[in-house]
Amino acid sequence: MTVYPHSDAALETIARNVIIKYDPTLLSRPAPIPIEAIMEKVYGLTIEYRYIRKNKRVLGETIFEDTMVAVYEHRNGEGYKLLPMKAGTVIIDPSLMNNKSDGRFHYTCAHELLHYIKHKDYFIRHGETAAKSDMLRKTENAKILERQAERFASYLLMPKGAVKMAFYRLAGTAESKITALATLFKVSEQAMGIRLKEMRLIA
């Protein structure tokens, strides 16, 4: 068994508590979750926008201890460069700031937030940063932590009560509701569709 046995129900509770610390009305008020403000104001994190890898396979990285981190100097053509980073820094790939990438940007931020608030001991013990990557993790524990971060991101960005309220206010087909809700909560349509199915609001 993993040393971080967070069930989906526990992860949803953690997400609710994070929102409550910032603004409890967001649990029942349909609105985008201000993930950047939560990270900075509630948890004291610093967000840095830098290219992490040339191939963009790493979109976010959380720093748990003062260290040197390799980043890719995209504009200057300098290649990889080591920069000092302080503990509590979250690096986000600037390509996610494109409006079309709202969903990926918010998911990446929320993903990294769970690593910071629940997985810090694991990464410090292994002398690692937490990197949001599409590359497969090698160890079973690491894969579990990544799955937990993905589930947490869904629960945080699409609170059950707020999503349900917005869903029932909308008219139209399931597809049109998915599109409208994804735009409202600033997540991808795919993520919203999965969330609505989980909540049994659509088939």
C-alpha positions in Angstrom: 0.0 0.0 0.0 1.2 3.5 -0.8 2.3 5.7 2.1 -0.2 8.3 0.8 -3.5 6.4 0.9 -5.9 9.2 -0.2 -9.2 7.8 -1.6 -11.1 9.8 -4.1 -13.6 10.7 -1.4 -10.7 12.0 0.8 -9.2 13.9 -2.2 -12.6 15.6 -2.8 -12.7 16.6 0.9 -9.2 18.0 0.7 -10.3 20.0 -2.4 -13.3 21.4 -0.5 -11.2 22.4 2.4 -8.8 24.3 0.1 -11.7 26.2 -1.3 -13.1 26.9 2.1 -9.8 28.4 3.2 -10.0 30.9 0.3 -13.7 31.6 -0.2 -16.4 29.0 1.0 -19.0 30.6 -1.3 -17.3 29.1 -4.3 -18.6 25.7 -3.2 -22.1 26.7 -4.2 -21.5 29.7 -6.5 -20.8 28.8 -10.1 -17.6 30.6 -11.0 -14.0 29.8 -12.0 -11.8 28.7 -9.1 -9.0 31.3 -8.8 -6.3 28.7 -8.5 -3.4 31.2 -8.8 -4.8 33.4 -6.0 -5.3 30.3 -3.8 -1.7 29.1 -4.4 -0.3 32.5 -3.6 -2.6 33.9 -0.9 -3.5 30.7 1.0 -0.3 28.7 0.6 2.3 31.4 0.1 3.5 29.8 -3.2 5.4 31.8 -5.8 4.5 31.0 -9.5 7.2 31.4 -12.0 6.5 31.2 -15.8 9.4 29.6 -17.5 9.9 26.9 -20.1 11.0 23.8 -18.3 11.8 21.5 -21.2 12.4 22.3 -24.9 10.0 19.6 -26.0 7.3 20.9 -23.5 6.8 17.4 -22.0 7.0 19.0 -18.5 4.4 21.7 -18.0 4.7 22.3 -14.3 7.2 21.7 -11.5 7.1 22.3 -7.8 10.2 23.1 -5.8 10.2 21.9 -2.1 13.7 23.0 -1.1 16.0 25.8 -2.1 17.9 24.3 -5.1 19.2 24.9 -8.7 16.7 24.0 -11.4 17.3 23.5 -15.1 15.0 25.6 -17.3 15.0 26.1 -21.1 15.8 29.7 -22.3 13.3 29.7 -25.1 13.6 33.2 -26.5 17.4 33.8 -26.1 18.3 30.5 -27.7 20.7 29.8 -24.8 19.5 26.3 -24.3 19.2 24.9 -20.8 20.3 27.0 -17.9 20.5 26.3 -14.1 18.7 28.9 -12.0 18.4 29.2 -8.2 14.8 28.5 -7.1 13.4 28.9 -3.6 11.3 26.3 -1.8 7.6 27.0 -2.5 8.1 27.9 -6.1 5.9 26.4 -8.8 7.2 26.7 -12.3 4.5 26.8 -15.1 5.3 26.6 -18.8 4.3 29.9 -20.4 2.7 28.1 -23.4 -0.2 27.3 -21.0 -1.0 31.0 -20.7 -2.6 30.9 -24.2 -6.3 31.4 -23.8 -7.0 28.1 -25.7 -5.0 26.3 -22.9 -7.0 27.6 -20.0 -8.0 24.1 -19.0 -4.5 22.8 -19.1 -3.1 25.8 -17.2 -5.6 25.5 -14.4 -5.2 21.7 -14.2 -1.5 22.0 -14.1 -1.6 24.6 -11.2 -4.1 22.5 -9.2 -2.1 19.3 -9.9 1.1 21.0 -8.5 -0.8 22.4 -5.5 -1.7 18.9 -4.2 1.9 17.8 -4.5 2.8 20.8 -2.3 0.2 20.4 0.4 0.1 16.5 0.6 3.1 15.0 -1.1 5.9 17.3 0.1 7.5 14.7 2.4 7.7 12.1 -0.3 9.5 14.4 -2.8 11.9 15.8 -0.1 12.7 12.3 1.1 13.6 11.3 -2.5 15.4 14.5 -3.2 13.1 15.4 -6.1 10.9 18.2 -7.4 7.4 17.3 -8.5 7.1 17.6 -12.3 3.9 17.6 -14.2 4.8 15.5 -17.2 3.2 13.2 -19.8 6.1 10.8 -19.3 5.3 7.7 -17.4 6.5 7.5 -13.8 8.7 4.6 -13.0 7.7 3.7 -9.5 4.2 2.6 -8.4 4.1 5.1 -5.6 5.0 7.9 -8.0 2.2 6.8 -10.3 -0.3 6.9 -7.5 0.7 10.4 -6.4 0.3 11.6 -10.0 -3.2 10.0 -10.2 -4.1 11.7 -6.9 -3.0 15.0 -8.2 -5.1 14.6 -11.3 -8.2 13.6 -9.3 -7.7 16.5 -6.8 -7.4 19.0 -9.7 -10.8 17.8 -11.0 -12.5 18.1 -7.6 -10.9 21.5 -6.9 -11.7 23.2 -10.2 -15.2 21.7 -10.6 -16.8 21.7 -7.1 -19.8 19.4 -7.0 -22.3 21.8 -5.6 -21.4 24.7 -7.9 -21.3 22.4 -11.0 -24.7 20.9 -10.1 -26.3 24.3 -9.6 -24.9 25.6 -12.9 -25.9 22.4 -14.7 -29.6 22.6 -13.7 -29.8 26.3 -14.7 -28.8 25.5 -18.3 -31.2 24.4 -21.0 -30.1 22.4 -24.1 -28.3 19.1 -24.9 -25.7 17.4 -22.8 -23.1 18.5 -25.3 -24.1 22.1 -25.2 -24.1 22.0 -21.4 -20.6 20.5 -21.3 -19.4 23.4 -23.5 -21.1 26.0 -21.5 -19.9 24.6 -18.1 -16.3 24.1 -19.4 -16.2 27.8 -20.4 -17.8 28.9 -17.1 -15.3 26.9 -14.9 -12.3 27.4 -17.3 -11.6 23.8 -17.7 -11.5 21.6 -20.9 -14.6 20.1 -22.3 -13.2 16.7 -21.9 -12.6 17.3 -18.1 -16.1 18.7 -17.7 -17.6 15.8 -19.5 -15.9 13.3 -17.3 -16.9 15.2 -14.1 -20.6 15.3 -15.2 -20.6 11.6 -15.9 -19.0 11.0 -12.5 -21.7 13.0 -10.9 -24.3 11.1 -12.9 -25.7 14.3 -14.4 -25.2 12.9 -18.0 -25.0 9.4 -19.3 
